């Protein structure tokens, strides 16, 4: 079995690339910051290692050999690849790449982004809104906020307590219905299908009506949304009554933009969590942002 040879050290490649590009040992030495003799020695060491002549040097003449021309293309590619890798690692130290499920991004994170950015002026936040499932240790993100079944929730919860589903509507959009079997008679029912995010398709208005001992409307026009954020915005604009996760409407309730119906909340199977990389691969910047997010959740109920 042939013995595997390690690739040449980068300082040898750097010297050869600089000499070939500048067509001068003297200028290459100035650019690299070493003596001209050091550059010459590095090129000679590379030629000895490759057992070939890369540069013809004869009475002031300078010319790459055929092997030199071929090897230059490889050396340039290797150095560019290493430079890009260095830049990515340097950027990662100051950049936190976070992917957030759409509803949480619009309803909870967006109102807090100004405070988050002011808290970390030295950190660039790369925010990606997506409902796709990601394997965070194998991907490009440092942090992920996702909705998961409560039984197997990974990471740390992004709600102070177990989330629940509550009916909310715009102020003044629901007339008094005292004594009526249907508390939302005449209103359009807005519903979120979050089954793709780890919730349950069966956590619907039918379940809420049954749980609260109300007559289930047999014929009622409904709008089923694939994005809870859009559903909540529709309710805020008076399109109907939404069965929404309490964590997503807390800010709207506090601002008086939505009104909560005083029924018994429906247990929410899906819970929102913050997922980080394994401890050994977390950047200091991502840990700082993660702590800020978790502290913000605690402050919501403080």
N, C-alpha and C positions, 0 to 999 in steps of 0.2 A: 504494500500500500504506500503510495507516494506521501512524503512528508509535506504537510500543509505549511505554506509560507505566509507569514503575516504581511499585510500591505505595507508599503513604505511609509515612514513617518511623514506627517503633513508638512513639517518644516522643509523637507526635501522637495516635496511637490510644489510648495509655495515659492521656493527659490527658483526652481526650473520654470514655473509658469511666469514669474515676474521677468526673468531674463528673456524668455521667448517673446513675451508681449512687448517689452521695452527695447529689445534688441541691444541690451547694454548691461554688463555686469555691474558697472558703476551706478547706474540709475536704479537698478534692482536693489542694490545694497542700501541706497538712500531711502527707497520706498519701504523696505522691510525694517530698516533701522539697525543693520549690522554692518560689519566691514565688508569690503569688496572681496577680500580673501575668504571670508566665511561663506559668502555666496558661492564662490568658485568651488570651495570644498564640498558644499552641499550638493551642487550639481554633479561633481565628480563622484560623490558617494552614491548618488542615485544611478549614475551610469554604471558604476561598479556592481551595484546590486542587480541591475537589469542585464548586466553583461553585454552592453551595447553602447555605441556612441550616439548621443542625442544632439550634440551641437558641434559643428566644425568650427574650430578656432585656429586660424592660421594667419599670422602677420596682420592682425587687425580685422581680418574678414570674419564675419559672423553669419552662420547659416545652419538652419535645422536640417538634420539628416532625415531620411525617409522614416526611420523609426522615431525620430524626434517629433516629426509632424503628427504621426499617428498617436504617439503617447501624449502629446500636448492636448489633444481633444479629450482624452480620458482624464488627464489631470485637471483640466478646467471643469469638467463635469463633476468630479469628486469634490473639488473645492467649493463649487456653487452649492452642491447638496449639503455639505457641512455648514456653509454659511447660513443657508435657509434654516437648517435644524437649530443652529445657535440662536438665530433671530426668533424662531418660534418659542424656544425655551425662555429667552429673555422677555418676550412679550407675555408669555404665560405667567411670569412672576408678577406682572403688573395688570394683567387682564383676567377677569373672571368670566368664564363662559357659562351662562345659565340658561337652561331650557325650562319653560314653565307652561303648564297646561293652560289653554286659552281662557277659560272662565276665571281662573284664579289670577291670571295676569291682568285681565281687564278690571275685575271687581275689587281685588285686594291689593295687588302689587302696584298698578298704575297710580293710584292716589298717594302712594308712599315713595314713588321713584325720586321725587325732588329731595326728600329728606335723606334717602339712601345715597344719592349722588353727592349731596353736600357733606355727608359723613365720611366719604372716601374720595376726596378730590385727587388722591394719588393713584386711584384704581380706575381702569377702564372696564366698564360693564358691557359685555356682549350678550344681549338678551335675544333668545330665540323662542318664539311662541309656537308651540306644537303639542298635539295630543298623542304623538307617536310614542310607543314604548322604547326606552333607550337603556342600553347596558352601559352605565356611566363609567365603569372602570375600563371599558374597552373602547370608548368613544372619545369625542372631542370636547365633551362638556365637563365642567368642574362641579356644577350643582344641577340638580333636577328637582322640580316640584311637580308631583304627580298625585292622582287620585287612585287609591288602592283599596281592595277589600280590607275591612278592619281586622279580620282574622289573621291576615298575613302581612300587615303593614310594615314596609321596610323603612329604615331611616328614622327621622324624628318628626313627630306630628306638627303640622302647621295650623292646628286649632288648639285653643287652650283646653277645651273639653271635647267629648265626642260630639261630632256634628249632627245636627238634626234637620229635618225638612219642615219648613213652615210656610203657610200661605201668606203672600204679601201682595199688596195692590197699591195703586196710586191714591193719595188722599182725595176723598170725595168721589171716588169711582164706584164705591159700593154703598148702595142705599140701605136704609134700615130694613132688616128682614126678620124682625122679632116674631117668633112663633112659626116661622116657615121651616119646613123640614130640610130645605136646601139653603145653607147660609150664603151661597153664591149664585142664587137663582138669577138668571138673565145675564150673567157674566161669562165671558169666554175663559175656559180653563187653559192655562199655559203650563206646559210640562217639558221637562228635560229628560232626554234619553241618554243617560250617562253609562249605559252598559259597556260601551267600548272602553271606558276609563276605569272600570273596576266596580262600578255601581250596579244596581239591579234594575232591569227594565220593569220589574214588577213593583218598584217603589213609585207608584203612580197615584193619581188622584183617586182611583178606585180604592186603593189601600188606605188613603187618608180618610175618605168618607166612612169606610167600614170601621176604622180604628176610632173615629170620633162619634160613632153611633148615628150618623146622618144617612138619609136616603141617598143611595147612589143614583145620580141622574142617568136615565137610560139613553136619552138622546141629547147630547150636548156637543156643540162644536168645540173642538179642541185644536190647539196648535202645539205640535211636538217639535222641540228644538234639538239640534245636535250640539248646541253651544249654550250653556247655562247663562253666560254673560249676555248673549243676545236676548234670551228669554227675560232676564231681569230688566234689561233696558226697555223691552216691549211693555212689561208691567209698569215700569216707571212712567211711561208715556200714556198709560191708561188703556192699553190693549186688552187687559183682562187681569185675572188673578193668577199669580205664579206660585208653584210649589217649588221652593228654592232652598238650597242649603243655607243655614243661618250664617255661616262664616262669610258667605259671599254678599249678603245683603245687610250686614251689620252697619256698614258706613252709611248706606242709604237710609236705614231706619234712624240712625242717630241724627242725620241731616234733615229728617222729616220728608224725604223724597218718596218713601214708601211707608205703608202702614201694615203692621202685623196683625193677623186675625188671632184672637185669643182662643184657639183650640188646643188640643193636645198634639204636640209635635210628633212627627213620624221619625222613628229611628232611621238614621242614615247608614246604610251598609258600607258605602265608600267613604274613606277618610283621606284627607290631604296630608302629604308628608314631604319632607325635605330630605333628599338623598345626596350624600357626598361621596367622593372617591374614598377608597380605603385609606386609612390614616397615613400610611407610608408615602402616599403619592399626592397628598393634599398640599396645595400651595398656602403660604401664609395669607395671601390676599383672599383666597376662597374661604379660609377659616374665619377671617374677619367678617366677610359678607354673610356667611352662614350664621354666625353669632348675632349679627345685627338683625337678621330675619327672625330668628327664634326669639330674641328679646322683644321685637316688635309685636309678635304674637302674644307674648305675655303681657305687654303693655295694653293690648286691646281690652283686657278684662281687669286691669289693675285699677 
